[in-house]
């Protein structure tokens, strides 16, 4: 048995198949992938990795198994899946996942090939575990997959607490011990036992507060958008393909970007934190539906048109359109009056948080600092944004500024 000191859960004891998997190259690679990607440019202490997080998920899964009375081979499968659940992540975590998915058709939880081959596959088979079954648990399949990837999964419980701890914000603090203690299976569904609506709400609220403060912070969004564009050019201009990119770590990607003429400018900007700035920061209500539904190719064409009209290189204009806001945690199940109910049907908080998330949503157009005024006006026109009274972007104080204030 190995005992590891963790900054969040104190001591984590690892044994069995998980201990055997711990020092494989596939798992150790996670030491070199930041949990929060570019968020470290906002919160300097947010340097924790997917490796630490995987240990935490294993620890919470192990605690949940004890509370649920799951033992034997089934327990070993879940422990293995918990430790391996993030091995499919590419560099900078989710930051370029959209890009690699377009080329490979795989998300980070599509790990069948990774688990079936090499040292990981050998270890799983040596412990009489089917790699395909473990990959299914990672993807959230079946009754027990809900523990690893679902609305009440231990993955979410760990990353909220860990991200809050390392960024220093208080919003992700949740009672993981109570959440785990109150988990139960009813007719194959993972639910929170009776009397735990507020417990489920705490998970929902923590995620809702962390979203604008950490995960969707404007600087994190801008740097992530820049990283995606640079990685896209890397695929277009070099022999690196998306499958190879997906298996890089953070350091591999930064080195590749520095060594490629078409992307070295981004690498220099990223290294010195000289990022693009907001030219447009538009609310959901001001964005036409056709733009929300635009495909990747259409967005690139719009960027090119705006850059041409602004007499800038196309690399200096980025249009970022986030997905429309959703609250996955609202589908968590709780027992109320002996019935299994969705949290969204039981909690008035869900409706309020949905409204808040829609109010926080922003379309962003980013460019070099000296060109924000010019690009803002051109982008609003080109994108068909319905900005009342010439409204283009927010000032640092969060108040809307009118065009004439930037001229």
Secondary structure, DSSP 8 states (H G I E B T S, - for coil): -EEEEETTTEEEEE-HHHHHHHTSHHHHGGGGSBTTGGGGGTSTT---BHHHHHHHHHHHHHHHHHHHT--HHHHHHHHHHHHHTTTT--TTGGGGHHHHHHHHS--TT--HHHHHSHHHHHHHHHTT--HHHHHHHHTT-HHHHHHHSSTT-HHHHHHHHHHHHHHT-STT---HHHHHHTEEEETTEEEE-TT-HHHHHHHHHHHHHHIIIIIT-HHHHHHHHHHHHHHHHHHHHSS--HHHHHT--HHHHHHHHHHSTTTHHHHHHHHHT---EEEEEEEGGGS-HHHHT--HHHHHHHHHHHHHHHT--GGGEEEE-------GGGG-EEEETTEEEEHHHH-HHHHHHHHHHHHH-EEEEEE-GGGHHHHHHHHHHHHT---GGGEEEE-TTS-EEEGGGT-
